[in-house]
Amino acid sequence: MQNVYCRTPLWEATRTLAAVAQGSAPAELVIRNATLVNVCTGELQEHTDVACAMGRIAYVGPDASHCIGPDTGVTDAGGAYLAPGLLDGHIHIESSMMTPRNFARAVLPHGTTGVYHDPHEICNVLGPRGVEFMMEDAAATPLKAMLTMPSCVPAVPGFEDTGGFVGPAEVAASMADGRTVGLGEMMNYPGILSGSDHAHDIVGETLKAGKTVTGHYSVPETDRGLNAYIASGIRCCHESTRAEDALAKMRLGMYAMLREGSGWRDLHEVIRSVTEHRVDRRFAVLITDDAHPHTLMEEGHLDRLLRRAVQEGLDPVSAIQMVTINCAQCFQMDHELGSVTPGKCADMVLFADLKDFVVQKVFVDGVLVARDGALAAPIPEGDCPDWARSTVRLSPVKPEDFRFAAPSDAPQRVRAIGVMGGKVPDVERIVTLTPRDGALEADPAQDILKAVVFERHKGTGTRGMGFVHGFGISGGAMASTVAHDAHNLLVVGSNDADMALAANTLIASQGGMCVVKDGKVLGHIPLPIAGLMGEGAPEEMAALADALGRAWTGIGCTLPSPFMTMALIPLACIPDLRLTNRGLVDCRTYTMTSVLADET
């Protein structure tokens, strides 16, 4: 089924558009005297007019006065820069901690008119009906939330327990839906490389439907494995952390999605793939992946990425191409989106300049939706179903539930997960801990904290225990039900009492994030919708996130967006070590391993 992300299908609008272009029928909207950012040719065209009708562009040229009728809305751009509406090629809306309605309220004023979102966070909790909730909520907004159906629920089968499941049958059903434009990130690259029927059948259902398969190839191997992965039909990947990885993908015809989110600050490195090499940039796309509410409200969304790209030495027109036409071509939708050209959806943004990218006006399907940083029309409120609000199925925990028994009183060599600020990968660290009272404890002097993951979906009672390094915290605990991708309850801390309080705070609020120290809750964001999202407006969620960030700083952490870094501790599809509710996973060999380094 054809995608349904424009107000009027082109086949219903052709006669009207042809008539408006020639002046025999009036336009609904005319924008005059703009400097067009022509992403098709890489030009800046001064004194350009654009005429729109039926949600689409009819005319682009030097004078649209022949398109103006008595009821035509006319906007004088005053020489401002007119670009296509901005497209985020890979994002998880749930990571904004907001519902799709509130996410739309946050990003539309920043020039974002469309996102290719992968709701695998909520799908891991609630299955396909969680995806349906996201789509229905987004449909009440002007934002084009284009669905890439989650592919890996769970992310790596056999290593974690989730609340939902997606297999080939669920993917096939989604591909028959016109709202689905592709497959969400295929994180199970080991399954693809090993020939897993499950992984290849999911990709196959997408390819049969003629839709885009999005990728997640997170290892620095760019020869046989990368070739095999791309040959399997996977079109793009956002997991490059080195310039050479991104360049290798582009050279093999894969769209390299260059990431700059709230937690993952990869752009400084990966943008060198195009700024330091004389290569065509058509296969480069700028994306956020994850963006916290305070980032969206204080710094912006894709307008922020444009500023960052220009700061890193990319020319402004190329940067705009990477969030418009390149992205649309990646998803085989450039016949509808991504350029200000006749026949395309009238999704456009007016910038005051091409350095700070100050957004003046935003249009979706030819309708003004935002002006000078604010929505031009309210988005209606919505309700969340009760079944999405009760997903933390855990009884209160006790401090003794965090006890890690030592095999003896002798010092023990243990494997610790070493996190790095602003980076997705972690590293295995071998550290020595001396047992106290028969148990292995955190050792803040070595920057070693204890970590526990509790299964929270089906009441299985399973939990995984381990140690982490790199947070720089002298004392306290942090807990979160945003713990990729199974989103079980993750607790990290220096002592069992604070860890228990942090866990119980989230059990009581049916999910969220919190920081505890010395028996006091210093910061707490309740996220009762699937344990992932709150119900507050963008400003409220941003204030809560800002307060949580101050709480992190108050216990000594200096990492950028530390909750995002923490949230990846259980993500068993990225090297080196990860901790799930089933235990410690060696993500280089995809085997369970012991926390005790001297055990096999």
C-alpha positions in Angstrom: 0.0 0.0 0.0 1.3 3.5 -0.9 2.4 5.7 2.0 -0.3 8.2 3.2 1.7 11.1 4.5 0.4 14.0 2.3 -2.9 15.8 2.7 -3.9 15.1 -0.8 -2.6 12.2 -3.0 -0.9 13.5 -6.1 -3.2 11.7 -8.4 -6.1 13.7 -7.0 -4.3 17.0 -7.3 -2.8 16.9 -10.7 -5.4 18.9 -12.6 -5.6 21.6 -9.9 -1.8 21.9 -9.7 -1.4 22.2 -13.4 -4.1 24.9 -13.5 -2.5 26.9 -10.6 0.9 26.7 -12.2 -0.4 28.3 -15.4 -2.6 30.9 -13.6 -6.0 29.5 -14.6 -6.9 28.6 -11.0 -5.9 30.5 -7.8 -3.4 29.1 -5.3 -4.2 28.7 -1.7 -0.8 30.0 -0.5 1.8 32.1 -2.3 5.2 32.8 -0.7 6.9 35.8 -2.4 10.4 37.1 -2.6 12.2 34.2 -0.9 15.8 33.1 -1.3 15.2 29.5 -2.3 17.6 26.8 -0.9 17.4 24.6 -3.9 18.5 21.2 -2.6 18.2 19.6 -6.0 21.0 21.7 -7.5 22.7 23.1 -4.4 21.9 26.6 -5.4 20.6 29.7 -3.5 18.0 31.3 -5.8 17.1 34.8 -4.9 13.7 36.5 -5.6 11.8 33.2 -5.8 8.1 32.8 -5.5 6.3 29.6 -4.6 2.5 28.8 -5.1 0.7 26.0 -3.3 -2.7 24.3 -3.6 -4.2 21.2 -2.2 -1.3 20.8 0.2 1.2 20.6 -2.6 3.5 22.9 -4.5 2.3 24.0 -8.0 4.7 26.7 -9.1 8.3 27.7 -8.3 9.7 30.7 -10.2 10.4 34.4 -10.4 6.9 35.7 -10.2 3.8 33.9 -8.9 1.4 36.9 -9.2 -0.6 35.0 -11.8 -1.4 32.4 -9.1 -2.9 34.9 -6.7 -6.7 35.1 -6.4 -9.0 36.9 -4.0 -8.7 34.2 -1.3 -5.1 33.4 -1.7 -2.9 33.8 1.4 0.2 35.7 0.6 3.4 35.6 2.7 6.2 38.1 1.9 9.5 36.3 2.8 11.5 39.5 2.6 14.4 37.7 1.2 14.5 35.0 3.9 15.8 31.6 3.1 13.1 29.1 2.0 14.0 25.5 2.5 12.1 22.2 2.5 10.6 21.1 5.8 13.3 19.3 7.9 13.2 15.5 8.2 14.8 13.4 11.0 15.7 10.1 9.4 16.0 8.2 12.6 14.5 9.0 16.0 12.7 7.3 18.9 10.0 9.7 20.0 9.8 7.9 23.4 13.3 9.1 24.2 12.0 12.6 24.4 10.0 11.4 27.4 7.0 13.0 25.7 3.9 11.6 23.9 3.9 12.2 20.1 1.5 15.2 20.6 3.9 16.9 23.0 6.9 16.0 20.9 5.2 17.6 17.9 4.6 20.7 20.0 8.3 20.8 20.8 9.8 20.3 17.3 7.4 21.9 14.8 8.5 25.5 15.8 12.1 24.4 15.1 11.4 23.6 11.4 10.9 19.9 11.7 7.9 18.8 9.5 8.6 15.0 9.4 10.3 12.3 11.4 11.0 8.7 10.5 10.4 7.2 13.9 11.1 3.8 15.2 8.8 3.2 18.3 10.7 0.1 19.4 10.9 1.4 22.9 7.2 1.2 23.5 6.9 -1.9 21.4 9.4 -3.7 23.7 7.0 -2.9 26.5 3.5 -3.2 25.0 4.1 -4.9 21.6 2.4 -3.7 18.4 -0.5 -2.1 20.2 2.0 0.3 21.7 3.0 1.2 18.2 -0.6 1.8 17.3 -1.0 4.1 20.3 2.0 6.2 19.0 0.6 6.4 15.5 -2.9 7.4 16.6 -1.5 10.1 19.0 0.8 11.5 16.3 -2.0 11.6 13.8 -3.7 14.4 15.8 -0.7 16.7 15.0 0.6 18.3 11.8 3.9 16.6 12.2 4.4 13.8 9.7 5.4 10.9 12.0 6.4 8.2 9.5 6.5 4.7 10.9 9.4 2.4 10.6 8.1 -0.8 12.1 10.2 -2.1 15.0 12.3 -5.0 13.8 14.1 -6.3 17.0 11.7 -6.9 19.8 13.6 -8.2 21.7 16.8 -6.6 20.4 18.8 -9.8 20.5 16.6 -12.8 21.2 17.7 -15.0 24.0 19.6 -12.4 26.0 16.8 -10.4 27.7 13.1 -10.5 28.5 10.6 -7.9 27.1 7.0 -7.2 27.4 6.3 -7.4 23.6 7.4 -9.4 20.6 7.7 -8.8 16.9 8.3 -11.5 14.3 7.9 -11.8 10.6 4.1 -12.0 10.8 3.8 -8.8 12.7 6.2 -7.1 10.3 4.2 -8.4 7.3 1.0 -7.0 8.8 2.6 -3.6 9.3 4.0 -3.4 5.8 0.4 -3.7 4.4 -0.4 -0.5 6.3 0.1 2.7 4.3 1.4 4.5 7.4 4.5 2.3 7.4 7.4 3.5 5.3 10.0 1.0 6.3 11.5 -1.3 8.9 13.1 0.0 12.1 16.7 -0.4 12.8 17.8 -4.0 12.4 19.9 -4.3 15.5 20.3 -8.0 15.2 23.3 -7.8 12.9 24.7 -11.0 14.3 21.5 -12.7 13.1 21.8 -11.2 9.7 25.5 -12.2 9.4 24.8 -15.8 10.7 21.8 -16.3 8.4 19.1 -16.4 11.1 15.7 -17.2 9.6 14.0 -14.9 12.1 16.1 -11.9 11.2 16.2 -12.5 7.4 12.4 -13.2 7.3 11.7 -9.9 9.0 13.9 -8.1 6.4 12.3 -10.1 3.6 8.8 -9.0 4.5 9.9 -5.4 4.2 11.7 -5.9 0.9 8.7 -7.7 -0.5 6.6 -4.6 0.3 9.2 -2.4 -1.5 10.0 -0.4 1.6 13.2 0.7 3.3 15.1 -1.4 5.7 17.0 0.7 8.3 20.1 -0.6 9.9 22.2 -0.7 13.1 25.7 -1.9 12.3 27.7 -0.9 15.4 31.0 -2.7 14.9 34.1 -1.2 13.4 34.4 -3.9 10.7 33.9 -2.5 7.2 34.8 -5.4 4.9 33.1 -8.8 4.8 30.6 -8.2 7.5 29.5 -4.8 6.3 29.2 -6.0 2.7 27.1 -8.9 3.9 24.9 -6.6 6.0 24.2 -4.2 3.1 23.8 -7.1 0.6 20.9 -8.3 2.8 18.9 -5.2 1.8 19.7 -2.8 4.6 19.8 0.7 3.2 21.1 3.0 6.0 22.9 3.0 9.4 23.1 5.5 12.2 25.7 3.7 14.3 28.9 5.1 12.8 31.2 6.6 15.5 34.3 7.0 13.4 34.7 9.0 10.2 36.1 5.9 8.4 33.0 3.9 9.3 30.6 6.4 7.8 32.8 6.8 4.7 33.0 3.1 4.1 29.2 2.8 4.3 28.7 5.6 1.8 31.2 4.0 -0.6 29.1 0.9 -0.5 25.9 2.7 -1.3 24.6 2.8 2.2 23.1 6.0 3.7 25.4 7.0 6.6 23.2 8.7 9.2 25.4 11.1 11.1 24.2 11.3 14.7 24.1 14.2 17.1 21.6 13.5 19.9 21.3 14.6 23.5 23.7 11.8 24.7 25.4 10.7 21.6 27.7 13.5 20.3 29.2 11.8 17.3 29.0 14.6 14.7 32.4 16.1 15.5 34.0 12.9 14.4 31.7 11.4 11.7 31.2 14.7 9.8 34.9 14.4 8.8 33.8 11.6 6.4 32.5 14.4 4.1 34.4 17.5 5.2 37.8 15.9 4.8 37.2 13.8 1.7 36.2 15.0 -1.8 33.1 12.7 -2.0 29.5 13.2 -3.1 27.4 13.9 -0.1 24.1 12.5 -1.3 24.5 9.4 1.0 24.9 11.5 4.2 22.0 12.2 6.5 21.9 14.1 9.8 19.8 12.5 12.5 19.2 12.8 16.3 18.3 9.2 17.3 17.4 10.3 20.8 16.7 13.8 22.1 15.8 14.7 25.7 13.1 17.4 26.3 15.5 20.0 27.7 17.7 19.6 24.5 14.6 20.2 22.3 13.4 23.2 24.3 16.7 24.9 25.0 18.8 24.0 21.9 16.3 22.9 19.2 15.9 19.8 17.1 17.2 19.6 13.5 17.9 23.3 13.4 20.4 22.5 16.2 22.0 19.9 13.9 22.3 22.4 11.1 24.1 24.8 13.4 26.4 22.0 14.6 27.2 20.9 11.1 28.1 24.4 10.0 30.2 24.8 13.1 32.1 21.7 12.0 32.9 23.1 8.6 30.1 21.9 6.4 28.6 24.4 4.1 24.9 25.3 4.9 23.3 24.1 1.7 24.9 20.6 2.1 23.8 20.5 5.7 20.2 21.3 4.6 20.3 18.6 1.9 21.2 16.2 4.7 18.0 16.8 6.5 15.8 17.1 3.5 16.3 15.5 0.0 19.0 13.0 1.1 16.7 11.7 3.9 13.7 11.6 1.6 15.7 9.6 -1.0 16.9 7.2 1.6 13.2 6.3 2.3 12.3 6.3 -1.4 9.9 9.2 -0.7 11.6 12.1 -2.7 8.7 12.0 -5.1 6.7 13.4 -2.2 9.0 15.1 0.3 12.4 16.7 0.6 12.4 19.6 -1.9 10.6 22.7 -2.8 9.6 21.7 -6.3 6.3 21.3 -8.2 4.1 18.4 -7.1 5.8 17.9 -3.8 4.1 18.3 -0.4 4.2 22.0 0.6 6.3 21.3 3.7 8.6 24.4 4.0 10.5 26.4 6.5 11.7 30.0 6.4 15.1 30.7 8.0 16.3 34.2 8.8 19.9 33.1 8.1 22.1 30.1 7.2 24.3 30.3 10.2 22.1 30.3 13.3 19.2 28.9 11.3 16.6 31.1 13.2 13.2 29.7 12.1 10.6 32.3 11.1 7.8 30.3 9.7 7.0 26.6 9.2 4.4 25.2 6.8 3.1 21.6 6.5 1.0 20.8 3.5 0.8 24.5 2.8 -0.6 25.4 6.2 1.2 27.7 8.6 1.9 25.6 11.7 4.5 27.6 13.5 5.8 31.2 13.6 8.7 32.8 15.4 9.3 29.8 17.8 5.7 29.1 18.7 2.9 27.0 17.3 0.5 28.9 15.0 -2.5 26.7 16.0 -3.1 24.5 19.1 -2.7 20.8 19.0 -5.7 19.1 20.7 -5.2 17.2 23.9 -5.5 13.4 23.9 -6.0 10.6 26.4 -3.7 7.7 27.1 -5.3 4.3 27.5 -5.2 2.6 31.0 -3.4 -0.4 29.6 -0.4 1.7 28.8 -0.1 3.1 32.3 0.4 -0.1 34.4 3.5 -1.7 33.1 5.9 -1.9 36.0 4.9 -5.2 37.5 7.2 -5.4 40.4 6.7 -5.6 44.2 8.7 -3.2 46.3 12.4 -4.3 46.6 14.6 -4.5 49.7 18.3 -3.5 50.2 19.2 -7.2 50.5 17.9 -7.7 46.9 21.0 -5.9 45.7 23.5 -8.1 47.6 26.2 -9.7 45.4 27.6 -12.7 47.3 31.3 -13.2 47.0 32.7 -16.7 46.4 35.3 -16.2 49.2 36.8 -13.4 51.3 39.8 -13.1 48.9 40.0 -10.1 46.5 38.1 -10.8 43.3 38.8 -9.7 39.8 35.5 -8.6 38.2 34.3 -7.5 34.8 33.0 -4.0 34.8 31.1 -2.1 32.1 33.1 1.0 31.3 30.9 3.8 30.0 32.1 6.8 28.0 30.4 10.2 28.0 28.6 11.0 24.8 29.4 7.7 23.2 27.3 4.6 22.6 30.0 1.8 22.8 31.4 0.7 26.2 34.6 -1.1 27.1 35.3 -4.1 29.3 37.3 -3.2 32.4 38.8 -5.7 34.8 39.0 -4.4 38.3 39.7 -5.9 41.7 37.2 -5.7 44.5 37.7 -6.8 48.1 34.6 -8.4 49.7 33.0 -6.9 52.7 30.9 -9.1 55.0 30.8 -11.8 52.3 29.6 -9.6 49.5 31.1 -7.6 46.6 30.2 -4.0 46.9 30.6 -0.8 44.9 33.9 1.0 45.3 33.5 4.7 44.4 37.2 5.3 45.0 37.8 3.2 41.9 34.7 4.8 40.2 33.0 1.4 40.4 29.3 1.2 41.1 26.9 -1.7 41.4 24.2 -2.3 38.7 21.1 -4.4 38.9 18.5 -5.0 36.1 15.0 -6.3 37.3 12.6 -7.8 34.8 9.5 -5.6 35.2 7.0 -6.8 32.5 5.8 -10.2 33.4 6.7 -10.7 37.0 9.3 -13.4 36.3 11.5 -12.4 39.3 14.7 -12.5 37.2 17.4 -10.0 37.7 21.0 -9.5 36.5 23.8 -8.1 38.6 27.1 -6.5 37.7 29.4 -3.5 38.0 29.9 -0.3 36.0 32.8 2.2 35.7 32.9 5.8 34.5 30.1 7.8 36.1 32.4 9.5 38.6 29.8 9.4 41.4 31.0 9.4 45.0 27.7 8.2 46.5 24.1 7.7 45.8 22.0 5.8 43.3 20.2 6.2 40.0 17.3 4.2 38.6 15.4 4.2 35.3 12.7 2.2 33.5 14.2 3.7 30.3 16.8 1.0 29.8 17.3 0.0 26.2 15.8 -1.9 24.6 13.8 -4.2 26.9 13.2 -1.3 29.3 13.4 -3.4 32.5 14.1 -1.5 35.7 17.8 -0.6 35.9 19.4 0.6 39.1 23.0 1.8 39.5 24.5 3.0 42.8 27.1 3.0 45.5 25.0 1.4 48.3 22.1 -1.0 48.6 19.9 1.3 50.7 19.9 4.2 48.2 19.5 1.7 45.3 16.4 0.2 46.9 14.9 3.6 47.5 15.5 4.6 43.9 13.9 1.4 42.6 10.9 1.7 44.9 10.4 5.3 43.8 9.9 4.2 40.2 7.8 1.2 41.1 5.4 3.6 42.9 5.3 6.0 40.0 4.9 3.3 37.4 8.2 4.2 35.8 10.5 7.1 35.2 14.0 8.2 36.2 15.3 9.3 39.6 18.4 10.2 41.6 18.8 9.4 45.3 21.5 10.2 47.9 21.7 9.5 51.6 18.1 8.3 51.7 16.6 11.3 49.9 15.2 11.6 46.4 17.1 14.5 44.7 15.4 14.3 41.3 12.5 12.3 39.9 10.8 12.3 36.5 7.6 10.2 36.6 7.0 8.4 33.2 3.8 6.4 33.7 3.1 5.8 30.0 4.8 2.5 29.4 7.5 3.5 31.9 8.8 5.7 29.1 6.8 8.9 28.6 5.2 11.5 30.8 2.0 13.4 30.2 3.4 16.9 30.8 3.8 19.7 28.2 7.2 20.1 26.7 8.1 22.9 29.0 7.1 20.8 32.1 9.1 17.8 30.9 12.1 20.0 30.1 12.0 21.5 33.6 11.9 18.0 35.2 14.8 16.8 33.0 16.8 19.9 33.9 16.2 19.3 37.6 17.3 15.7 37.1 20.4 16.9 35.4 21.2 19.1 38.4 20.7 16.1 40.7 23.2 14.1 38.7 25.7 17.0 39.0 25.0 17.2 42.7 26.2 13.6 43.2 29.4 14.2 41.2 28.6 13.1 37.7 30.2 15.1 34.8 28.9 13.0 31.9 26.7 14.8 29.3 23.1 13.4 29.4 24.2 10.6 31.9 20.8 9.0 31.9 21.1 8.3 28.2 24.5 6.8 28.8 23.1 4.7 31.7 20.1 3.6 29.6 22.4 1.7 27.3 23.9 -0.5 30.0 21.4 -3.3 29.1 21.5 -2.9 25.3 22.8 -6.3 24.2 23.4 -5.4 20.6 26.4 -3.1 21.1 29.9 -4.1 22.3 31.6 -4.8 24.6 29.6 -5.8 27.8 26.0 -5.3 28.6 23.8 -6.2 31.6 20.3 -7.5 31.1 17.8 -9.1 33.5 19.4 -12.5 32.5 22.9 -11.4 33.4 26.1 -10.1 31.9 26.4 -10.4 28.1 29.6 -10.4 26.1 28.4 -8.6 23.0 31.6 -9.5 21.1 30.9 -13.2 21.1 27.2 -13.1 22.0 27.5 -15.3 25.0 26.5 -15.0 28.6 29.6 -14.4 30.8 30.4 -14.2 34.5 30.9 -11.0 36.4 33.9 -12.8 38.0 36.7 -12.5 35.6 38.5 -15.7 36.7 35.4 -17.8 36.0 34.7 -19.1 32.5 
